[in-house]
């Protein structure tokens, strides 16, 4: 092994892959039944970078040579950077050796498009195939589906990979036209559509024949860049995400706050801050849609095209819908309790379980893990002490903000001075 | 009046103590782990002799009233070694026997809540170890790791590592509690070693395989390359990997 050369390649190709934010290694159920190496089930974050993101997979590009020239991408053709390419064997060796040392859950392999879509996809599939067949590797494999690759290659990829993903990059078609004129949204949707059908069909087969091979058991995901263009507001982004969850059965949509890497007059200037708060709010909204039973229209709509930056979208929804509150924690349906700010998925379930034994009071609720400082404005329980004042949404927001110590608020004094 | 029960600290000992509580209709009890002799000075001390016919009956009774996962949670709480874990478990067990229905989800009860908290702490530590263990490959092919977890989670790690690394020999050693688990390609065994005097942990470095250094170097480089400097968030970083774990993490050394 030429350590110096491999190190250089790894640095270049990991650096180029890091803007892909997906790091999930969960959702699969690949077992180690052949006394081989590894398994994939719930996902583990083995480390965290200094920016606080999880490191779960060896996330690299096979190569950063690319025939495309997308404005938002560091690897674009016209960008003057160092280029490198791994061989199939090099990726396999790195994956196996990192995995054996418990550094990673598996491999996330993406690539710049060299020559054409099929050649690139074929090479990605080769890596996965080699890991699975020659090394009996049962760890997690996430492959990028290269837009425009043939159905046969996609099918083969699905047989070896746990998850496949196509990055939509821009939340809307207009955004894509603006920043990546050589790319066509149809090419991205086509493999997604093919895989959705294939996954459904294979899952049916698997129900009938236990021995039928797994096909992308962790499903598909995608990523959209946030804040690269001004035309894409939160409403457009979340509606687009909702569309893909509903119609393409995606497991996850990732939101990637645009990191200014290139000078281009279509993009935010190089010194612009990464929209981290906005990204965080989008993820919160995404969770509300997937786990809390919120419809996308309740979170963002024509009157409310942007998510609040100073408070989370659930609190924001509650303040706009004060007529529903307060709810009685000892009587309300789980679905209603889930909508109370300060009550999460787990504490909502615990409340519903625990109240069968005892009528719950503030002490109980606090012990169950509820953020009472927020929830107290929206609930009553087995106690005479409750919020009696008829507060307006604005007042509640003011009280909650005054007590909270969010790291975001310190940087946003202008937002506080509004009231 | 409070009666002090001295037991051997094992789960079976704890269950035997429960038996005595019911046998002698004790109301206020205090559990103390340790030797009979050293605490014999107190009044109202009762020595618990771990006894299969006694704890067996308690176990059977519990199995009737608890789900398998409820049993598991009791055991995990005991395993933690946290000061009040066994007394919380005792309170929990008494509540189980006193109640008509299954009380596993009665989080309004302080013992049920406390056991649930301890179990949560244990599971988190177990999960952390599954994430933060770093194996180093020795010349004889053994993958070796040293950890210092907050609680005694080693027994809970066996299944995960055995399933995952079925085709390599590995060993995980708990430096704080001075014992380890070793997998020989067939089964996992507990083993005791003392590294404290001279030879030991530090000497292991000299017996690394040739490529161990190379992969550690590559991993450290990878870890640096994936960081996005413009998104630096130290607070979040430390919340995810508290500093006390750093000394055994290849990428943080």
Interface residues (C-beta under 8 A of the other chain):
Chain A: X1 X3 X6 X7 X10 X11 X14 X15 X17 X18 X19 X31 X32 X35 X36 X37 X38 X39 X44 X45 X46 X47 X48 X49 X50 X51 X52 X53 X54 X55 X58 X59 X94 X97 X98 X100 X101 X102 X103 X136 X257 X259 X260 X274 X276 X350 X353 X354 X356 X357 X358 X360 X364 X367 X368 X407
Chain B: X103 X105 X106 X107 X108 X109 X113 X127 X130 X131 X132 X133 X134 X135 X136 X137 X143 X145 X163 X164 X165 X166 X167 X168 X211 X214 X215 X217 X218 X219 X221 X222 X223 X224 X225 X226 X227 X228 X229 X230 X231 X232 X233 X234 X235 X236 X237 X239 X240 X241 X249 X250 X251
